[in-house]
Amino acid sequence: MKTVEITLVKSPIGSKPNQRKTVEALGLRKMQQTVTKKDSATVRGMIATVSHLVNVVEK
């Protein structure tokens, strides 16, 4: 199954509350932290919400 590596590259401070909650729900807490998630429609939607805060690498 495909996976996606998501890295937090910009701070969610000052962003909208739903975007901050989405970053936390993805498991990202610190800058430059990377998490690996299974590629699904749910995760893709979350990435789309915070696309300006994260970098995504498909594996």
FIMAR-955683 format. One record per atom (N, C-alpha, C, O): z, y, x. Coordinates in steps of 0.02 Angstrom, whole numbers, padded with zeros to 5 digits, always signed. Atoms other than C-alpha are relative to their C-alpha. Layout:
N
ZYX/...
This chain:
59
+00000-00059+00042/+00000+00000+00000/+00000+00063+00044/+00032+00064+00097/+00004-00062-00038/-00039+00175+00061/+00067+00037-00002/+00104+00034-00051/-00060-00041-00003/+00101+00289+00116/-00020+00071+00020/-00076+00083+00044/+00011-00071-00015/+00117+00476+00141/+00060+00025+00040/+00117+00013+00021/-00053-00032-00039/+00217+00566+00276/+00003+00073-00019/-00048+00109-00014/-00009-00068+00023/+00287+00730+00213/+00049+00035+00047/+00104+00010+00059/-00042-00038-00047/+00358+00860+00335/+00013+00069-00029/-00034+00104-00049/-00019-00067+00023/+00453+01016+00282/-00012+00049+00057/+00021+00046+00109/+00018-00047-00053/+00376+01159+00382/+00019+00072-00016/+00017+00115+00028/-00020-00067+00019/+00434+01312+00285/+00063-00006-00043/+00069-00051-00084/-00063+00002+00036/+00606+01349+00216/-00009+00014-00075/-00048+00058-00094/+00004-00013+00072/+00629+01338+00027/+00045+00058-00022/+00047+00074-00081/-00041-00059+00018/+00750+01486+00034/-00046+00055-00026/-00096+00071+00005/+00040-00052+00029/+00681+01620-00079/-00054-00026-00047/-00087+00013-00081/+00050+00028+00047/+00567+01501-00174/+00033-00012-00067/+00093-00004-00075/-00025+00010+00068/+00584+01461-00358/+00047-00060-00002/+00039-00107+00037/-00049+00055+00004/+00728+01346-00410/-00032-00069-00010/-00008-00118+00018/+00031+00066+00010/+00611+01207-00469/-00033-00025+00064/-00037-00085+00075/+00029+00020-00063/+00526+01208-00299/+00054-00024+00048/+00043-00073+00085/-00056+00022-00043/+00693+01194-00208/+00023-00069-00021/+00037-00111+00021/-00021+00066+00025/+00741+01047-00319/-00052-00053+00016/-00034-00110+00030/+00053+00047-00017/+00573+00964-00287/+00004-00020+00074/-00003-00078+00091/-00007+00015-00071/+00597+00978-00098/+00059-00047+00010/+00053-00096+00048/-00059+00044-00006/+00770+00900-00115/-00015-00069-00029/+00008-00120+00000/+00017+00064+00031/+00702+00763-00229/-00046-00042+00045/-00045-00103+00042/+00042+00036-00048/+00574+00718-00096/+00041-00027+00059/+00016-00066+00098/-00043+00024-00053/+00721+00689+00021/+00000+00044+00062/+00022+00023+00115/+00004-00047-00057/+00691+00840+00132/+00059+00048-00003/+00069+00083-00053/-00059-00043-00002/+00847+00933+00186/-00004+00052+00056/+00021+00107+00048/+00003-00045-00058/+00810+01012+00356/-00072+00015+00019/-00118-00024+00003/+00066-00019-00024/+00662+01101+00432/-00025-00053+00050/+00014-00081+00088/+00033+00048-00044/+00539+00987+00524/+00021-00073-00014/+00002-00117+00024/-00018+00068+00019/+00616+00834+00439/-00061-00033-00033/-00097-00002-00072/+00056+00037+00027/+00488+00700+00395/+00025-00060-00038/+00069-00096-00015/-00015+00059+00040/+00500+00570+00258/-00064-00037-00016/-00118-00006-00017/+00058+00041+00018/+00383+00427+00213/+00010-00024-00071/+00062-00053-00088/-00002+00021+00070/+00346+00394+00030/-00062-00041-00016/-00114-00033+00016/+00058+00036+00025/+00231+00274-00061/-00046+00049-00036/-00022+00093-00071/+00049-00045+00031/+00072+00360-00118/-00007-00017-00074/-00031-00071-00092/+00005+00011+00072/+00083+00378-00307/-00014+00067-00033/-00010+00120-00002/+00016-00061+00037/+00036+00503-00440/+00062+00045-00005/+00056+00107-00002/-00062-00039+00004/+00218+00557-00455/+00012+00039+00064/+00027+00099+00062/-00011-00033-00065/+00235+00595-00270/-00054+00053+00012/-00039+00106+00038/+00055-00048-00008/+00065+00682-00269/+00014+00063-00040/+00000+00119-00017/-00018-00058+00041/+00124+00796-00410/+00055+00041+00031/+00053+00102+00029/-00054-00035-00033/+00283+00838-00316/-00027+00038+00061/-00007+00095+00075/+00030-00033-00058/+00180+00877-00160/-00039+00062-00022/-00037+00114+00012/+00039-00056+00024/+00066+00990-00261/+00045+00060-00018/+00025+00117-00009/-00047-00053+00019/+00217+01088-00323/+00024+00040+00060/+00034+00100+00055/-00027-00033-00059/+00277+01127-00147/-00049-00003+00059/-00029-00005+00117/+00051+00008-00052/+00112+01117-00051/+00003+00055+00053/-00017+00044+00110/-00005-00055-00048/+00145+01286+00032/+00060-00006+00046/+00067+00033+00093/-00060+00011-00041/+00309+01220+00106/-00004-00061+00044/+00036-00068+00090/+00002+00064-00035/+00256+01050+00172/-00069-00013+00031/-00119+00016+00011/+00062+00028-00027/+00125+00964+00280/+00000-00074-00019/+00051-00107-00020/+00006+00068+00023/+00059+00796+00221/-00050-00037+00044/-00105-00013+00058/+00044+00043-00039/-00015+00655+00325/-00004-00067-00037/+00047-00099-00050/+00009+00064+00034/-00090+00503+00238/-00004-00056+00052/-00036-00048+00104/+00000+00058-00045/-00061+00334+00321/-00034-00058-00033/-00040-00112-00004/
